[in-house]
């Protein structure tokens, strides 16, 4: 189960790359 926090973290990580 993915939480909103996890989704946000993944989004930021992707943008960082």
Residue pairs with C-beta under 8 A, 6 or more apart in sequence:
none
